[in-house]
C-alpha cells in the first residue's frame, strides 16, 4: 500500500468535551465521535493497523 503521510493519517482530537477520531485516507476525511478516550484510542489503533500506519504515542 502506498500511503503518503499528508494524505493518510489517524488523529484523536477533543473539542468541547467530546472525543473525535479523524481518519484521513487518500485525502478523504472521515470523523467519528466517541464517548470515552478508551473507545477512541481502540478505534484509532484499529484504523492505524488497517491503514498500515505506525502509531505515534497517542
Secondary structure, DSSP 8 states (H G I E B T S, - for coil): ----TTT-EEEEEEETTEEEEEEEETTEEEEEEESSHHHHHHHHHHHHHHTT------
